[in-house]
C-alpha cells in the first residue's frame, strides 16, 4: 500500500493541525475490506495482545529474497539478484529486476485474508479494465495461463511495474481527468459480477468488526459504551441510506496513494480491496475533505465522471457513513494484525486510552455531522452550502477537520 499524503486544504486552518494530517495518513494507509476467514489472534484487555499466528502466516512474515526470486522465475521470468521490498503492511510486495534490467512487481497475499476465488475476482476486474484500455497495474499470466500461484501455501501474483508518483493533491484539471478515469472504470465494473467479493455494507464493515472487538475485549472499558453505541448508530444510518442504491464492482480504496501521475497520465494501482459497492466510495477517498475547496473539486470530479457514466448525486449522503465504516474497520485491522512485528513498530500508540478516546470522538464527530444534515446534499448544490436566510455560513474548525476536538 502507498502512504496517503492528504491533500493540503486551501485554508491555513488545515495546515495548523498536524495531528489530524498524521492521523489521516495512517487511516488511509490501508483499505477496509474485512476478511471472511481470518483467525488466530487473541487479544487481551487494555490493548495487550497475545499473537497466535498459524504456520502459513509465520512463513509469510519471514519471506526472504530467495523465495521471492524463485517465485518470479516460476512465472517464466529470468531474474537478476535484485529485490526491493515496497511499502505494504497488509501483503508483502517486492520490486524485482529481470535480466533485461526491466522490473516487475511480485505480490504475496497474506494467508487467510482472501480465498483463491476472491483473488481471482480481483484479477478478472484488472483484466477487464485492461482490455478496455484503462491504465492500471496489470497482472501478468504465468506460463500455464493462470494469474495466481502458490509457494509454501502463500498465494502470489506478478504485476507490471508502472512508473510515476502519487500526487500530494490534484489540480482542477487532474480532478477532471480522474473523474473521467473512474467513470470508465465503473462502466467496466458494472458489466460483470464479482460473486466472491465482499459487499460494502454496515454488516461487513461495522457490525462484524464490532463483534470481533467485543469478543476480544479490545476497547478499554472507559470507552466501550460510547464507542459501540456510536458505531452501531452509524451502522443503522448506513443501512437506511444504502437502501436501493446501485452497486457494482469498484476499486474500493481509491485514495491518492493508489493513483500514479506520470506526465499527466493517471494510472490506478492496487485493486487488492476491490469490492461491490456504491460508486461514491471511489469519490470520497480521493477527495475526503469537507471544506468548500474539497466540495468544489468533488463537483469537478462528478463532471468528469459523467462524461462516461451517470452519477446519482443523492448517494453523496453516504460519504459520512462510509467514513465511519473505514474508521471501525481500520481499528479492527490493527488489532487483528498485531502479531505482525511491523504493526507494533508502526503504531506504538495503538491500544492506549488516548487512541480509543480519539477513535471514539472521531465516530461521535461523524454522527454529529450527519445529524446536522450537512452531509446530505440535493443534486446541483455541491459546493454551495447556504443558511436559511440565503447567506453562506461562516466555516469553523469542525468544517475543516472531521475529527476536530478543539474549540
SULHUBEL-V205398 format. One record per residue. N is the residue number from 1. RES is the residue in three letters. PHI is phi in whole degrees, 0 to 359 (999 if undefined). OMEGA is omega in whole degrees, 0 to 359 (NA if undefined). Layout:
# SULHUBEL-V205398
n-><N N>
res-><RES RES>
phi-><PHI PHI>
omega-><OMEGA OMEGA>
This chain:
# SULHUBEL-V205398
n-><1 2 3 4 5 6 7 8 9 10 11 12 13 14 15 16 17 18 19 20 21 22 23 24 25 26 27 28 29 30 31 32 33 34 35 36 37 38 39 40 41 42 43 44 45 46 47 48 49 50 51 52 53 54 55 56 57 58 59 60 61 62 63 64 65 66 67 68 69 70 71 72 73 74 75 76 77 78 79 80 81 82 83 84 85 86 87 88 89 90 91 92 93 94 95 96 97 98 99 100 101 102 103 104 105 106 107 108 109 110 111 112 113 114 115 116 117 118 119 120 121 122 123 124 125 126 127 128 129 130 131 132 133 134 135 136 137 138 139 140 141 142 143 144 145 146 147 148 149 150 151 152 153 154 155 156 157 158 159 160 161 162 163 164 165 166 167 168 169 170 171 172 173 174 175 176 177 178 179 180 181 182 183 184 185 186 187 188 189 190 191 192 193 194 195 196 197 198 199 200 201 202 203 204 205 206 207 208 209 210 211 212 213 214 215 216 217 218 219 220 221 222 223 224 225 226 227 228 229 230 231 232 233 234 235 236 237 238 239 240 241 242 243 244 245 246 247 248 249 250 251 252 253 254 255 256 257 258 259 260 261 262 263 264 265 266 267 268 269 270 271 272 273 274 275 276 277 278 279 280 281 282 283 284 285 286 287 288 289 290 291 292 293 294 295 296 297 298 299 300 301 302 303 304 305 306 307 308 309 310 311 312 313 314 315 316 317 318 319 320 321 322 323 324 325 326 327 328 329 330 331 332 333 334 335 336 337 338 339 340 341 342 343 344 345 346 347 348 349 350 351 352 353 354 355 356 357 358 359 360 361 362 363 364 365 366 367 368 369 370 371 372 373 374 375 376 377 378 379 380 381 382 383 384 385 386 387 388 389 390 391 392 393 394 395 396 397 398 399 400 401 402 403 404 405 406 407>
res-><UNK UNK UNK UNK UNK UNK UNK UNK UNK UNK UNK UNK UNK UNK UNK UNK UNK UNK UNK UNK UNK UNK UNK UNK UNK UNK UNK UNK UNK UNK UNK UNK UNK UNK UNK UNK UNK UNK UNK UNK UNK UNK UNK UNK UNK UNK UNK UNK UNK UNK UNK UNK UNK UNK UNK UNK UNK UNK UNK UNK UNK UNK UNK UNK UNK UNK UNK UNK UNK UNK UNK UNK UNK UNK UNK UNK UNK UNK UNK UNK UNK UNK UNK UNK UNK UNK UNK UNK UNK UNK UNK UNK UNK UNK UNK UNK UNK UNK UNK UNK UNK UNK UNK UNK UNK UNK UNK UNK UNK UNK UNK UNK UNK UNK UNK UNK UNK UNK UNK UNK UNK UNK UNK UNK UNK UNK UNK UNK UNK UNK UNK UNK UNK UNK UNK UNK UNK UNK UNK UNK UNK UNK UNK UNK UNK UNK UNK UNK UNK UNK UNK UNK UNK UNK UNK UNK UNK UNK UNK UNK UNK UNK UNK UNK UNK UNK UNK UNK UNK UNK UNK UNK UNK UNK UNK UNK UNK UNK UNK UNK UNK UNK UNK UNK UNK UNK UNK UNK UNK UNK UNK UNK UNK UNK UNK UNK UNK UNK UNK UNK UNK UNK UNK UNK UNK UNK UNK UNK UNK UNK UNK UNK UNK UNK UNK UNK UNK UNK UNK UNK UNK UNK UNK UNK UNK UNK UNK UNK UNK UNK UNK UNK UNK UNK UNK UNK UNK UNK UNK UNK UNK UNK UNK UNK UNK UNK UNK UNK UNK UNK UNK UNK UNK UNK UNK UNK UNK UNK UNK UNK UNK UNK UNK UNK UNK UNK UNK UNK UNK UNK UNK UNK UNK UNK UNK UNK UNK UNK UNK UNK UNK UNK UNK UNK UNK UNK UNK UNK UNK UNK UNK UNK UNK UNK UNK UNK UNK UNK UNK UNK UNK UNK UNK UNK UNK UNK UNK UNK UNK UNK UNK UNK UNK UNK UNK UNK UNK UNK UNK UNK UNK UNK UNK UNK UNK UNK UNK UNK UNK UNK UNK UNK UNK UNK UNK UNK UNK UNK UNK UNK UNK UNK UNK UNK UNK UNK UNK UNK UNK UNK UNK UNK UNK UNK UNK UNK UNK UNK UNK UNK UNK UNK UNK UNK UNK UNK UNK UNK UNK UNK UNK UNK UNK UNK UNK UNK UNK UNK UNK UNK UNK UNK UNK UNK UNK UNK UNK UNK UNK UNK UNK UNK UNK UNK UNK UNK UNK UNK UNK UNK UNK UNK UNK UNK UNK UNK UNK>
phi-><999 263 290 287 258 297 299 293 285 287 270 294 300 297 292 284 256 295 295 295 299 297 296 294 301 295 298 271 298 230 278 262 306 283 278 272 223 293 198 116 271 249 255 251 296 77 82 262 242 245 288 223 290 270 297 298 294 302 295 299 290 248 305 244 306 295 292 297 296 296 294 294 292 294 277 86 247 277 250 260 282 231 211 247 288 254 287 207 271 283 251 246 232 227 262 240 266 268 297 275 71 281 227 232 248 255 244 249 279 300 301 84 275 241 281 302 297 293 295 293 296 300 295 297 298 298 295 297 289 294 297 274 61 267 290 220 281 282 269 267 272 279 305 274 90 276 242 222 230 231 225 51 66 249 289 209 217 243 237 293 278 240 270 135 226 285 290 290 205 247 290 301 294 293 297 301 296 294 301 296 297 290 300 295 302 288 297 291 300 282 274 216 276 234 292 261 278 286 271 280 227 292 298 289 259 240 296 294 289 297 301 293 299 291 301 263 52 277 276 302 304 302 242 304 298 296 297 292 296 295 297 292 298 293 296 296 295 300 303 297 282 277 300 79 280 294 232 195 296 226 296 94 220 273 277 292 292 256 238 252 241 229 54 88 269 265 233 262 242 58 267 304 252 302 207 256 197 285 302 297 301 275 265 289 292 286 229 277 289 245 282 299 297 295 295 295 292 296 298 296 302 296 302 294 304 284 293 235 203 291 240 275 292 295 282 299 293 277 301 292 300 294 298 293 304 293 299 295 297 297 297 292 301 300 296 295 260 295 287 282 303 294 283 301 291 275 232 297 277 296 90 281 301 296 298 288 296 298 295 296 294 296 295 296 297 297 299 296 297 296 293 282 69 286 273 256 235 292 304 87 247 297 85 227 265 236 278 298 270 89 263 290 288 288 277 243 303 294 285 270 234 289 245 296 236 266 278>
omega-><178 179 179 168 187 183 182 176 176 179 176 179 180 186 180 187 183 182 178 180 180 180 180 177 180 183 184 179 184 178 194 194 180 179 175 187 176 176 170 184 177 185 177 182 173 175 177 191 174 186 176 181 178 185 180 178 177 179 179 182 182 177 181 183 182 176 179 181 178 179 179 180 175 176 180 182 179 188 165 182 180 186 183 173 178 185 178 179 186 178 172 187 184 170 186 180 178 184 178 179 167 184 176 179 176 183 179 186 178 181 175 183 178 172 177 181 179 178 180 172 175 182 178 178 179 179 179 183 177 177 177 176 173 185 179 171 190 178 181 175 172 181 180 178 179 177 184 178 178 169 183 177 175 177 176 180 179 181 172 177 178 179 179 179 176 182 174 176 185 170 179 179 178 177 177 181 179 176 178 180 180 175 176 180 183 175 176 182 184 185 182 177 171 193 183 182 181 170 179 182 177 176 182 193 176 191 180 178 176 177 181 179 180 181 183 175 188 184 179 183 180 187 186 185 181 184 184 180 180 181 179 175 179 176 179 178 178 178 183 185 179 185 178 182 178 176 179 178 177 177 175 183 190 168 187 175 178 175 175 178 176 180 177 178 181 178 179 183 164 177 184 183 176 182 176 184 180 183 186 176 179 176 192 179 178 182 190 185 177 186 185 180 179 179 178 179 177 176 177 178 180 177 178 180 186 168 184 185 179 177 179 184 178 180 173 178 179 189 182 173 178 177 179 178 182 179 182 180 182 179 180 178 178 181 180 187 189 178 177 185 180 187 176 179 184 183 183 181 185 178 179 176 181 179 184 172 179 180 180 180 177 177 179 177 179 179 177 178 179 183 177 180 178 181 182 184 174 181 175 183 182 178 180 177 182 175 185 181 175 180 179 183 177 180 179 178 180 176 183 185 185 175 180 179 178 181 NA>
